[in-house]
Amino acid sequence: MSDPAPRLRRIAGVSELRAVSDTVRLAVLTILFDHPQESFSVRDLAERTGVPVTLMHYHLKILRTENLVGVVVRRTAQNRRERQYQARYAALRWDFPAAGDPGV
């Protein structure tokens, strides 16, 4: 990613909260947050988390849908295109509504 990731993403919706509440997706985000200047392939993330590659595709699709991760296309040594992933934000924050809040 050429531009630095924005500092903070506020989690406001239920679908966003679901996306980050899964342990595998949270592990992926932690890896990406810990290495903001690097990008990782599906295989890299699968190996680091111990999740099968096919399942990692599923989890990354959910994170992409919520705009929490971005795709960076890199060239391999064999000159093939490979999708790699980076975090879109440097950190996440969510605020729980106060008890009795009529918006809940």
C-alpha positions in Angstrom: 0.0 0.0 0.0 1.6 3.3 -1.1 -0.3 5.6 1.3 -0.2 5.0 5.1 -3.3 3.4 6.5 -5.7 5.9 8.3 -5.2 5.7 12.0 -8.5 4.6 13.3 -11.7 2.9 12.1 -14.7 3.1 14.4 -16.8 0.0 14.3 -20.4 1.1 14.2 -22.5 -1.6 12.5 -23.5 -5.1 13.5 -22.0 -6.6 10.3 -18.6 -4.9 11.1 -18.7 -6.2 14.6 -19.5 -9.7 13.4 -16.5 -9.5 11.0 -14.0 -8.7 13.7 -15.5 -10.9 16.4 -14.4 -14.2 14.7 -11.2 -15.5 16.2 -9.6 -16.2 12.8 -10.4 -12.8 11.4 -9.2 -11.1 14.5 -5.9 -13.1 14.2 -5.6 -11.9 10.6 -6.2 -8.3 11.6 -3.7 -8.6 14.4 -1.0 -9.9 12.0 -1.8 -7.1 9.5 -1.9 -4.4 12.2 1.4 -5.6 13.6 3.1 -5.4 10.2 1.6 -2.2 8.6 4.4 -1.9 6.0 4.1 -5.5 4.7 1.5 -7.3 2.7 0.6 -11.0 3.0 -0.7 -13.6 0.6 -3.6 -15.9 1.5 -1.0 -18.7 1.9 1.1 -16.6 4.3 -1.9 -15.8 6.4 -3.1 -19.4 6.4 0.3 -20.6 7.6 0.5 -18.0 10.3 -3.0 -18.8 11.7 -3.0 -22.5 11.1 -6.2 -22.3 8.9 -6.6 -24.1 5.6 -6.0 -21.8 2.5 -9.6 -22.4 1.3 -11.0 -21.2 4.6 -8.7 -18.2 4.7 -10.2 -17.1 1.3 -13.6 -17.1 3.1 -12.4 -15.0 6.0 -10.6 -12.5 3.8 -13.7 -12.0 1.7 -15.6 -11.0 4.8 -12.9 -8.6 5.9 -12.8 -7.1 2.3 -16.5 -6.7 2.2 -16.4 -4.7 5.4 -13.4 -2.7 4.0 -11.1 -3.7 6.8 -8.4 -5.2 4.5 -7.3 -4.1 1.1 -5.8 -6.1 -1.8 -2.4 -5.3 -3.2 -1.4 -7.1 -6.4 2.2 -8.2 -6.5 4.3 -10.1 -9.1 5.8 -13.4 -8.1 9.3 -14.6 -9.2 7.5 -16.4 -12.0 5.9 -13.1 -13.1 2.4 -14.2 -12.0 0.0 -11.9 -10.3 -0.6 -12.6 -6.6 -3.1 -10.9 -4.4 -1.7 -9.8 -1.1 -3.5 -8.2 1.8 -2.9 -5.2 4.0 -5.0 -3.6 6.8 -6.9 -0.5 5.7 -6.6 1.0 9.1 -4.0 1.2 11.8 -6.5 0.4 14.6 -10.1 -0.4 15.3 -12.4 1.0 18.0 -16.0 0.2 18.9 -18.2 1.9 21.4 -21.0 0.0 23.1 -24.2 2.0 23.6 -25.0 3.0 27.2 -27.6 0.8 29.0 -31.1 2.1 28.4 -30.0 3.9 25.2 -33.2 4.1 23.0 -31.1 3.5 19.9 -30.4 0.0 21.0 
